[in-house]
Structures are given as structure tokens and as C-alpha cells.
Amino acid sequence: MLPSTDLIACPHCDTLHSNASLPEGAKAYCVRCGVVLKQERSTAIVSVLALAMSSFFLMVAAISFPFLNVSVAGQSNSTSVIGAVMAFSETFTLPLAAAVAGFIIFLPLMRLGAIIFAVTPLATGSTPTRAAQSAFGLAEALRPWSMAEIFIVGVAVALVKVAGLATIAFGPAFWAFTLLVVLTAWQDTLICRYSIWRALDTQQV
């Protein structure tokens, strides 16, 4: 029986594997379900930090600038992400407004901030504290609830339906949100959660 430190469990099916070292650029897959267990990239931590910081500033830009401008019959109306949230701020739909703001603004910002806090010591060669481990745990817990990409999909579906009825101009926030979704997907392909957990666990003070 191998010690627990020499084993790695699949996050999807819980199959235990021997935790062998990998050469640069290699990936280890689960023998049962094929999920990537770990990958060895020497620059992955720095890349994850750079993408998380870029995504954080893009999110700030996305909620600060106009999102869409809709023109119908000579009348024009511009809205922002905050304006879309406030559209549900009536008495009976106030809980919906709070949920929308949480899922597409506050939780994504909180998750990105937690990732930045957690991986910055690893990227800079500093010794992470126990708070960094807690921050990364928070980021992982918030991952299913961070729905900025779902918001963009919903907007795209709505635009398809109204494109023939109005003239639509995309604002800076729309492109910031779109780029944010691309960077988030890229970050998730680079991040090796096992390696980060292992580094935070073995190097923390």
C-alpha cells in the first residue's frame, strides 16, 4: 500500500492513481474516465496569474462601460451591465436582481481575486500562507457559480431574436465580457489544480 502522499484521486470518479512525476509538457489522465489529473508546465502558474489579473480588470471594465446601444424608429437607448441588473430592481423582482448581480459580477470578481491571492506567492517564489490555501479553496468552490459566460450566451440568444427589429451597436463592455469568457476558458485549460494544491500544501507557513 502506497502512502497517501504518493496517490492522486480522480476528481470525477475517485479512482486512485500512483502519483508519478511527469516530464515537461506531459499530462496524466485517469485510466477510468479520461479526465486530466495533472499536467507539468513550468510556466503554468505565471500564465494563470496573468490571465486571472487580465480577467479581473476586464470584469471591472465590463461593468463600467456601456454594454449595448439599441436604436428603433429613430430612438436610441444605451445600457450597461449594471443597468441590466437594475432593470430587475422592482419590489417583486429584487431577489432576481441580487441573484443576477451575484452570479455575473460579484462571484466572478471574488473568484478571480481569490485565484490572484492564492497563486501570486507561487508565481513570485514567495512562501504562501495558509490564507492562500483557503483562497484557492474558495475559488474552487465558486467555480460552478461564476456565470459570466452564461450571461454572454444569454445575451447572444436575445440578440438573435431582436436583430431584425432594431439596430444594435456593441459597446466596450460587450467586447470586454466576450474577451473575459475567452480568457477564463483559456485559464481553466492551463490551471493544474492538483499541482497548485500540492504547492500550497507543501510550501505554506
Secondary structure, 3 states (H helix, E strand, C coil): CCCHHHEEECCCCCCEEECCCCCCCCEEECCCCCCEEEECCCCHHHHHHHHHHHHHHHHHHHCCCCCEEEEECCEEEEECHHHHHHCCCCCCCHHHHHHHHHHHHHHHHHHHHHHHHHHHHHHHCCCCCHHHHHHHHHHHHHHHHCCHHHHHHHHHHHHHHHCCCCEEEECHHHHHHHHHHHHHHHHHHHCCHHHHHHHHHHHCC
